[in-house]
Amino acid sequence: MFNTISTNEKDFTLTLLKDRTKPIREDSRDVEQYRNITIKKLPSNGQVEVCIGNTRIISQIYAKVTKPFIDHPNEGMIVFTIDTNHLKPNADYNQCNETLNEFRTKLNHILEKSLKESKALDANSLCIVPGKLIWKIVIDVNIINYDGNAIDAAFLGALASWCSFKIPFLRYNSSTNHVVSDGKCIHLSILHKPFCVTFGMFYNGNCKAVCDPTWKEEKVMNGYLSVTANVFGEVCYMQMTSSILVS
């Protein structure tokens, strides 16, 4: 994210993509091809490592019992946090801080809209006692190494953490007015599974969409388009940051 790209590298990257018949990329991928993707479950409950090429993130879930919001008495809380402390700026510190803050805001927005507001993650299943007790789930996405397309890696990590995390099964005992656990653990409920695909957008006389851009491609692209859709073909969310018109 903070590495600089030389003029020669920029020209080389753009020249490869100018071929109208078969654009090629620096790592020999096709424009619609992802780098190698690995998803690894780590020892801790809900902890997952996702790698897309050299981009590496670790996602972890934390849960606690708390009181619900007054206007949502039957819904649990789902919170996303983005941690970039492992990324070391090598340029002007204040400018890098602004870049990181903007990046965290956009990434958090994508996760909120695509997973939470699309109702993929079942917030109602997190209710223990309506109006009194609910589960608060915090999904912490830690970006360890950045080599482009952290959006898709973070999305996969958050989704994989949710699917692998288990919480104690709690029930309300009306006679004692207490919540008790019988020692069993259950998976978090998911209603549908969306997936996010990010394209780097280039404009060299005509618009080209490049799937899974590397950091070098991100440095020279005109913007990006992230599309989140589920297996039913429903588009859950789209985010675009460019002035390019796309049909």
C-alpha positions in Angstrom: 0.0 0.0 0.0 2.8 2.4 0.8 5.4 1.2 -1.7 6.2 3.6 -4.5 6.2 2.6 -8.2 8.6 3.9 -10.7 7.6 5.5 -14.0 9.1 2.5 -15.9 7.1 0.0 -13.8 4.0 2.1 -14.4 4.5 2.2 -18.1 5.3 -1.5 -18.3 2.1 -2.5 -16.3 -0.1 -0.3 -18.5 1.5 -1.4 -21.8 0.8 -5.1 -21.0 -2.9 -4.2 -20.6 -3.2 -2.2 -23.8 -3.4 -5.3 -26.0 -7.0 -5.3 -27.2 -7.0 -8.9 -28.3 -5.5 -10.6 -25.2 -4.3 -8.3 -22.4 -1.6 -9.8 -20.2 -0.4 -9.0 -16.7 3.0 -8.9 -15.0 2.4 -12.3 -13.3 1.1 -13.9 -16.5 -2.5 -14.2 -15.2 -5.6 -13.6 -17.4 -7.6 -10.5 -16.7 -10.3 -12.6 -15.0 -8.0 -14.9 -13.0 -7.3 -14.8 -9.3 -4.0 -15.5 -7.7 -3.8 -18.6 -5.5 -6.3 -18.4 -2.6 -5.7 -20.3 0.7 -8.0 -20.4 3.7 -6.6 -21.9 6.9 -8.4 -22.4 10.2 -6.1 -21.5 13.1 -6.2 -23.1 16.6 -8.3 -20.3 18.3 -12.1 -20.4 18.0 -13.1 -18.4 15.0 -9.6 -17.5 14.0 -8.8 -17.9 10.2 -5.9 -17.0 8.0 -6.6 -16.0 4.4 -4.0 -15.5 1.7 -4.6 -14.2 -1.8 -1.2 -14.3 -3.5 1.1 -12.5 -1.0 -1.7 -10.6 0.6 -2.3 -12.1 4.0 -5.0 -11.4 6.6 -5.9 -13.0 9.9 -9.6 -12.8 11.0 -10.6 -13.4 14.7 -14.0 -13.3 16.4 -14.7 -12.2 19.9 -18.1 -12.6 21.6 -19.7 -11.4 24.8 -23.2 -11.2 26.4 -24.6 -7.7 26.7 -27.8 -5.8 26.6 -29.5 -5.0 23.2 -30.3 -1.6 21.8 -33.7 -0.3 22.8 -34.9 0.0 19.2 -33.6 -3.6 18.3 -34.6 -5.7 21.3 -34.4 -9.0 19.5 -31.2 -8.5 17.5 -27.7 -9.2 18.4 -24.8 -6.8 17.6 -22.3 -7.5 14.8 -19.3 -5.2 14.7 -16.4 -5.2 12.3 -12.9 -3.8 13.1 -10.0 -3.4 10.7 -6.5 -3.6 12.1 -3.6 -2.3 10.0 -1.0 -2.0 12.7 1.3 -4.6 11.0 1.6 -2.4 7.9 4.6 -0.1 8.2 4.4 3.2 6.3 7.6 4.0 4.4 6.5 7.4 3.2 5.3 10.6 4.9 3.7 9.4 8.2 0.7 11.8 8.2 -0.2 11.1 4.6 0.0 7.3 5.2 -2.3 7.7 8.3 -4.9 9.4 6.1 -4.6 6.7 3.5 -5.0 4.0 6.1 -8.0 5.7 7.7 -9.7 6.1 4.3 -8.9 2.4 3.5 -10.3 1.2 6.8 -13.5 3.2 6.4 -14.1 1.8 2.9 -13.4 -1.8 3.9 -15.5 -1.6 7.0 -18.4 -0.1 4.8 -18.1 -3.1 2.4 -18.2 -5.6 5.2 -21.1 -3.9 6.9 -23.2 -3.6 3.7 -22.3 -7.0 2.2 -22.5 -9.2 5.3 -24.6 -7.4 7.9 -27.1 -5.3 6.0 -27.7 -8.0 3.4 -28.9 -10.2 6.2 -26.3 -12.9 5.4 -25.2 -13.0 9.1 -28.3 -13.8 11.2 -28.5 -11.1 13.9 -31.8 -12.4 15.2 -30.2 -15.7 16.2 -27.9 -13.9 18.6 -30.8 -12.9 20.8 -30.8 -14.8 24.2 -33.6 -13.1 26.1 -35.6 -10.6 24.0 -35.1 -7.1 25.3 -32.6 -8.2 28.0 -29.6 -10.2 26.8 -28.0 -10.7 23.4 -24.6 -11.8 22.0 -22.3 -9.1 20.7 -20.0 -10.4 18.0 -16.8 -8.5 17.0 -15.1 -9.6 13.8 -11.5 -8.3 13.9 -9.7 -8.4 10.5 -6.0 -7.9 10.9 -4.1 -7.2 7.6 -0.7 -8.8 8.1 0.8 -8.3 4.6 -0.4 -6.2 1.7 0.1 -7.1 -1.9 -3.1 -5.8 -3.4 -6.8 -6.7 -3.1 -7.1 -6.8 0.6 -10.9 -6.2 0.2 -11.6 -9.8 -1.1 -9.1 -11.3 1.4 -10.8 -9.4 4.3 -14.2 -10.4 3.1 -13.3 -14.1 2.9 -11.6 -13.9 6.3 -14.7 -12.4 8.0 -17.0 -14.9 6.4 -14.8 -17.9 7.2 -14.4 -16.7 10.8 -18.2 -16.4 11.2 -18.7 -20.0 9.8 -16.1 -21.5 12.0 -16.9 -19.7 15.3 -18.9 -21.4 18.0 -20.7 -19.9 21.0 -22.1 -21.5 24.1 -25.8 -22.5 23.8 -27.6 -20.4 26.5 -31.2 -20.8 27.7 -33.3 -18.8 30.0 -34.5 -20.5 33.2 -37.8 -18.7 34.1 -37.9 -20.3 37.6 -34.5 -18.9 38.7 -34.6 -15.9 36.3 -31.1 -16.7 35.1 -29.4 -17.7 31.9 -27.8 -21.1 32.1 -25.5 -23.2 29.8 -25.5 -26.9 29.5 -22.0 -26.9 28.1 -22.9 -27.3 24.4 -21.6 -25.0 21.7 -23.3 -24.1 18.5 -22.2 -22.5 15.2 -23.3 -19.0 14.4 -26.3 -18.8 12.0 -25.8 -17.7 8.4 -28.8 -17.2 6.0 -26.9 -17.0 2.7 -23.3 -16.9 1.7 -22.2 -13.9 -0.4 -18.8 -13.5 -2.0 -16.9 -10.4 -3.0 -15.0 -10.0 -6.2 -12.9 -6.9 -6.8 -11.8 -5.5 -10.2 -9.2 -2.9 -11.0 -10.5 -0.5 -13.6 -8.2 0.8 -16.3 -9.0 3.3 -19.0 -6.6 3.3 -22.0 -9.0 4.4 -24.8 -11.4 1.6 -23.7 -12.3 0.4 -20.2 -10.7 -2.8 -18.9 -11.7 -4.7 -15.8 -8.8 -6.7 -14.1 -9.8 -9.2 -11.5 -7.8 -9.4 -8.2 -5.4 -6.4 -8.8 -1.9 -6.6 -7.3 -0.5 -3.5 -5.5 1.4 -2.4 -8.6 -1.8 -2.6 -10.6 -3.6 -0.7 -7.8 -1.0 2.1 -8.1 -1.8 2.7 -11.7 -5.5 1.8 -12.0 -8.1 4.5 -12.4 -10.4 3.0 -9.8 -11.9 -0.3 -8.6 -15.2 -2.0 -8.6 -16.2 -4.5 -5.8 -19.3 -6.6 -6.4 -20.8 -8.8 -3.7 -23.3 -11.5 -4.8 -24.6 -14.8 -3.4 -25.1 -18.2 -4.9 -28.7 -17.2 -5.9 -27.4 -14.6 -8.2 -28.5 -11.7 -6.0 -26.2 -8.7 -5.9 -25.9 -7.7 -2.2 -23.7 -4.7 -2.6 -21.5 -2.8 -5.1 -18.8 -0.2 -4.4 -17.0 1.7 -7.2 -14.4 4.4 -6.8 -13.7 5.9 -10.2 -15.1 8.3 -12.7 -15.2 5.6 -15.4 -18.6 4.7 -16.9 -19.3 1.0 -16.8 -22.2 -0.6 -18.7 
